[in-house]
Amino acid sequence: MDREERLARAQAALVRWQKELVRLAYSYTLNLSDAEDCVQDALMAYMKKAPDFESIESEKAWLIRVTVNRCLSLLRTAFRKRTQELPDEIGATEEDKSVLEALKSLPGKYRVTLHLYYYEGYKLQEIAQILKTRPGTVGTWLDRGRQALKLEMEASI
């Protein structure tokens, strides 16, 4: 596969999945610029490797896994630990902003699990594969995340 074809496939994937991937990355990083950087890194990996997928959903799952890995790598860096986040928006409505603020206060594993389940529509088994954990663990995180989100939303009222 030549460079132009790989670039065209990466651009098509960007058009298809950019919004979802940025939201996912934001749920990890809590910073729009960092989220966009992680997605860009994932798309660069897509372009370099040019993997063949059996379906569009396989492509999306691969991009999600790479984006998650990039986010985790970023969060482990010493630079990230010494910086402060700037307030940013991800194009949410006023109603969604209150939910996003409540989500920000949750631990990462709950925040990401809720995002993949509710925003991306993945099932427990699929989330377990993406996060490389057991379905029972995902179910626990989902339940605890819901409870914590409910408490946080009630406290903000």
PyMOL commands that set and color helices and strands:
alter all, ss='L'
color gray80, all
select helices_A, chain A and resi 3-29+32-49+56-76+78-81+94-104+108-119+124-131+135-156
alter helices_A, ss='H'
color red, helices_A
deselect
rebuild
show_as cartoon
